[in-house]
Amino acid sequence: MVENAVHLVYQRIYYPLREITFFSLEDLNNEISKLLERYNELIFKRKESSRIELFQAVERQYLKVLPDTPYELKDFKRAKVQKMGYVYFSPDKSYYSVPYRFIGKETQIHYTQSRIEVFHNHQRIAMHQRNLAKGAYITNTDHLSSTHKFYSDWNPEFFRQKAAPHGQHVLACVEKILIAQDYPEIGYKRALGVIQLYRAYGSQRLDQACKRALDTDACSYIRIKNILKNNMDKVPLYELDLQNTNDHIPFHSNIRGASAYE
């Protein structure tokens, strides 16, 4: 039926126009509208009605209201639910919460420009408004294990025990990271990231870096990692302060001060 309809439209509309030259799109559309109206008013050979009459009498009542929002393309990503109860959404490098009972399960993320939906075994288990901010944690409080008084191996005490062998300053930093979050699950991954820095730099350097972070009230994974990467943990804090306060312009006889312009 579709192919036949296309064929009829070519016969009734395209063919009459094929040899006519139009000088504007508006003129072409006007002529198409006239031929389309005439085509829809033609009486069927085997029926005593036209297409427009059938539409008004039969089909029109089944029409639905157009959507309020424009259609959005949907794409898909696979993700495993992490121990903290979130799935990692790689396009935005962000995290979305799912119900805690799905921890460790494989899921499929369906996403559009404005929405994130998480499915497990073809059943939707979570839905969020998409947040385009990099590294954001988008949380539904009903999903969190702490809300349900349920804990797996990951809990604040677990991370304190992991941090303690690397030094008192590492432990203090981890505690500050955990306390700083509204929900402990959000701090778990950041605390783990700090603890695992010992693998690349050793426990002693990590402890010194955490001490520097505590002294400057900047306990975060990024801050501690930068301290280690730039070897700032090896330089006493007072020397760094001295370097920062020294004039960055070296003394030179050709450099004139304010007195030269009086």
N, C-alpha and C positions, 0 to 999 in steps of 0.2 A: 504493500500500500504506500509506503514511504517513497519507494523508487518511482512508482506510478505518479504520485503527487508531484515529484520533482520534474518528471517528464511533462506533465500537464502545464506546470508553471512556465517551463521553457517555451511550450507551444503558445500559451496565451499572453505571456508578458515579454519574454526575451526576444522571440522571433520578430514581433512587430517593432521592436526598438533597435534591432541589430544594425540597421543601415542608417539610422538617424544620428546626426552629430549634435552633441550637447556641449554647451559652453560653460556650464556650471553644474556642480553637484546638486544644487537646489532644483534646477530645471529637470534633471534626470529623476530625482526622487518624486517630484510632482507628477511626472508622466507615469512612473511606476505605480504610484498610488491610484491614479485614475484607472489603469488597466487592472490592478489588483481588485479594486472595488467592482469593476465590471465582471471580472472572473468569478468573484464570490457570489454575484447575483444571478449567474447562469443557472437555469433550471436543469437538474439531472434528467437524463433521458428516461430512467426507470423509476423516478420519483417525482412527485408533484411539489418539489421544494428545491430551494437553492442551498448552497453551503452556509450562507449567512443566516438563513431561516432555521436550518438544522442546529447551528451553533446556539442561537438564541433559545430555541425550544428544548434542546436536549443537553448540550454540553456546558452551557454557561453556569448552571446550578452547581456543577462539580468543581468550579474554579476555587482556589484558595487565595487568601491574602498573601501578597509578596512579603518575603522576610524583611524585618526592620533593619538588619545589618547585611552588608555585602558578603557574598560568598568568599571564603578563605581557603586557600590551598592547604592541604594537610600533608604532613611528612611524618616519618617514623624513625625511632631510634630504640635500640635495645639497651637495657641497663639492669644491673643487679642491685637489689636493695641492700645498702650498706648497714653495718651493725648499729649505726646511729639512727637508723630508721628513715633515711633519705635515699633517693635515687639521684645520681649525678647526670645532669643534662649537659652534654658536651658542647652543643652549639653556643650556649651562653656561659658555659663554665659555672653553672649554678646548681643549686640543690633544691629538690622538692620533697616534702614529707609524704609518706604513705603509712597506712596503719601498721603498728609495730609487729603484728602477727605475720607479716610478709617479709620480715628480715631474713636475708639470705636467699630469697626467691628471685628468679629471673622474670623480668617484666618487659613490656613493650610500651614505649612512650609515643603517644600520638600528639602531635603539636601543630598549631597554626601560628599566625602572627600574634594572636591575642590569648590563646588558651593552651594549657598543658593537661593532658589526660594520661593516666597510667593504668595499664591493663595487665592482668595476670590470668592466664588461661581463658582469654577472650572475655573476661569480666572486668569492668572498670572498677578500680579500687581507690582512685584518687583523682581529683580534678582541681586545677588551680588557674588563676589568671597568670598569664606569662609575665615574668619580670625580666627585662632585658639587661639589668645591672649585672656586671661580671662578678662572680663569686657570691651572689646573694643566696640566702637561705630563706625559702618560702615555706611557711609552716602553718599547718592546721593543727591546733592544739589537741584536738581529739585523736590525732594520729600518734602522739608521743607516748612512749612507754612510761615515762615518769608520771604522766597524767593518770595512767591506769594502775599505778603502783606496781609496775612490772619492770624488772631489770634483767638483762642478759649479763654476760661477762663484762660488758662495758658499763661502768658506772663511776662516779667521782672517786670512790675509794680504790678502784682498780687502777686508775691513772696516777693516784698518789703513790701507790706501791711501785708502779713502773718508774716514776720519776725519782724516788728517794735514793736508789743506788747511784745516781749520777751527781748527787750533791744537793745541799740544802737550798741553794739558789734556784736550781732546776725545779725542785719541789715547790718553792715559793711562787715561781712563775706559772707553773701548771695550775696551782690553786687560784691564782689571780685570773687566769684565762677562763677557768671553769666558773668562777663566781661572776665574771663580767657578762655572761650570757643569760638571757631570760629563761632559757631552757637548757639543761645540762647537755642534751644531745648535740646541740650546735657547737659547744666547746670541745666535744670529744675529739673530733678530727683535728682541730687546731692544736690541742694538747698533745695528741699523738705525733703530729708533725714536729713539734718542738723536741719531744723525747727522742725521736728517730734521728735527729741531727748528730747524735753521738757517733753514729756509724761512720760518718764522713770526717768528723773533727775530734772524736774522742770525748770522754766524759769530763775530763779536766777543763778543756777549752769550752765545752758547752756550759759548764758551771760558771766559768768566768764571764761568758757572754750573757748568761742570765743575770749575773750580778750587775753587769753594766746596764742591762735593760731595766732592772729594778731600781737602780740609782737614778735613772732618767725617767722613771715611771712610764715605760714604753714596752710592756710585756706583750709581745705579739710574735707570731711565727715569722712574719716578714722581717720585723726589726731584728730579731735574734739571728736569723739567717744572714742578714746583711752585715751584722757585727762580725760574725765568723768569716764570711766571705772576704771582707775587707781587712781582716786581722786586727780589728779594733779591740778585741779582747786582750791582745798582747801589750797594748799601750795603756799606761796608768791614766785614770780619768783626768787628773790635774794637768797632765801633759796635753791632752786633747783640748782642754779648756784654754790652756795657754796658746796653743796653735790657733784656736778660733778667735782669740782676742787680739793676736798680733796683727799689725797692719799688713795687708796683702801686697802693698806697694813698697818695693825695696827702696832704701835710701840712695839718692843719686844727686849729684851737685846741680844737674840741669832741671831738677824738679823744683818748682817754685811754690811757696805757700801763699796764704791769703794776704800776707804783708806786701807781696809784690804787686798787688792790684789796688792798694790804697791810694 
